[in-house]
Amino acid sequence: MSDERSLVLQRQRQLKWPALDWLESLLMMLCGFTLAAFSLAVVCDIVTREIGRPWLWLQEVTSTFFIYGIFIGAAVATRRNDHLFLAAIGESMTGRPRLIIETAIRLVVIAVGLFMAWFGYVNFVRGFGSFRMPSMTPIASLYAAIPISGALIALFAFEQLVNGWRNTFEKSAEDRAAEKAERE
């Protein structure tokens, strides 16, 4: 697959392990699927209500796709360095100050991801005692997205931290040229 058609962003390539590119592609496809499924469920919910034959279970489907889309999107955005970061602060610095601030930011994101994974798991286990109506599906089916997202966020922040220490957090000349071209 060519770089132009890849779902994996090539910017800030020095912060990514090629071994996790398949995971970024999979998460991007899942985000697209959840967005499309959420949109279709909302349209079907509106149509069935307007014709006087509502499908009540569609609200469960809609909320499920919405929640999974949000949490999968948060994880993939972390890998793309588009989310959960104070990028403007780090990008305004160079050298040792940048290394320190980028390290601190990623350590905080790793901690948040680990907290999400742990407490999300605890919430998931407790969710088997509550049920969604009308399907009587355990609410744990919704809560499962939280620890999965937290683990992925921690993994991607760790990946960036290790690669930033090895390869630098500074943008490459190619990244700067691509940003300049996007602005023009």
N, C-alpha and C positions, 0 to 999 in steps of 0.2 A: 504494500500500500504506500503510495507516495505521501510525502510530508504534507502536501496541500490538502489531501483528502483524509488524513488521519484525525481521529478524535482526540489524540494526545497532543497537547500543545507543545510546541518546540521551544517556546520562550523559557528562559531560565532553565535550560536543559541541564546545566551544571548542578542543579539541585535535585535531579531525579535519577533514580536507578532504572535502567532500561528493563530490568526484570519485573517492575511493577506497571509497565505501560499497558499490559493487557488488562490489568485491574482498572486503570483509569478509563480505558475504552469501554469495558463492561459497565462501569458505573455511569458513564455518559449515556450509554444505550438504555440503561435502567431509568435514568432521569427522563429521557425522552419518552420512554414507554409510560412511566407514571404520569407525566404531564398529559400525554394524549389520552390515557385511560381516565384520568381525572376529568378532563374536558368533555369526553364522550359521556361519562356518567352524569355530569351536571346537565348536559343537553337532554339526555334521556329523562332525568328527573323532572326537568321543566316541562318537557313535552307530555310525559305521562300525567303530571299534575294538571296541565291545561286541558287535557282531554277528559279529565275526571276519573282517571284510572291510575292513581299514584302507586308506584312500586316503592314501598317504604324501605326496603332493603338497600335501595340505591344510595341512601344517605350514608349507610355503613361503608359501601364500596367507595363512595366519594371521599369520605374522611380517611379511609385506609390509603388510597392512592396519594392523597394530599400529604399525609404524615410521612409515608415512606419517601415520597419525592423530596420533601424538605430535608430529611435526615441524610438521604443518599446525596443530595445536592450539597449539603454542608461538607460532607466528606470529600467529594470530588473537587469542590472549590478550594479546600485546604491543599490538596495536591497541586492544584493549578496556581496556588498562591493568590487567589482571588478573594478569600474570605477569612475572617477571624484574625487578620493581621493588621498591625499598624504600619503598613508598608511605607507610607509617606515619611514617617519619622526615620526609618532605616535608610531609605533611598536618598535622603538628604545628607547622609554622612558617608565617609570613606574611612578606610583603614581600621585601626583598633576600635574607635567608637562604634563603627558600623558592626563590627564583629560582636561587640558586647551587646548592643541593642538587639541585633538579629537573634543572638543566642537567647537573650532574656525573653523575647517574644515567643520563640519556639518552645522554650521550657514552660511558659505559661500555657500555651496551646496544648502541649503534651499533657500537662496536669489536668486541664479541662477535659481533654479526651479520655484520660484514665478515670476521672470522676464520673463522666458520662457512662463509661463502660461499666464501672462497678455499681453505681447507684441505679443505672438503667437496668442492670441485671437483677438487682434486688427488687426493683419495681416490677419487672417482667415476671419474676417468680410469684410475687404477691398478686399479680393480675389474673392468676388462674382462679381466684375467688370471686371475681366480678365478671358480669356478662353483658354483652351488647344486645340491645333489643332491635329488631325482633328475632334475630338469628340465634341468640343465646351462645354466640361465639365468645370464648374467654377474651377479656380485654387485653390479656397478655399478647394477643396477636398484633395489637397496635404497639405495645410497649417494646416489642422485640427490636424495632428499628433503632431505639436509643442506644443500647450497648453496642450494637453493630456499628453504628455511626461513630460512637466514641472510640472504639478500637481502631477504626480506619483513620480517624482524625489524628490519634496519637501516633499511628504508624507513619502517616504522611508527614507529620511535623518532625518526627524522629529522622525520617529519610532526608528531609531538607536540612536539619541540623547537622547530621553527619556529613552530607555532601557540601554544605556551606563551609564547614571547617576544613574539609579536604580541598575544595575547588574554589572557594570564595563565594561570598554572597553578592558581590558586585555584578552588575549586569554586563554581559558581553557586548562587544561592538555590534554584533548582529542583532541583539535585542534592542539596543538603542536605535539602530537604523530602522528596524521594523516599527518601533513606536513612532519615530519621526514620519515614516511613510504613512502610518495610520492617521496621523494628525493632518496630513496634507490632502 
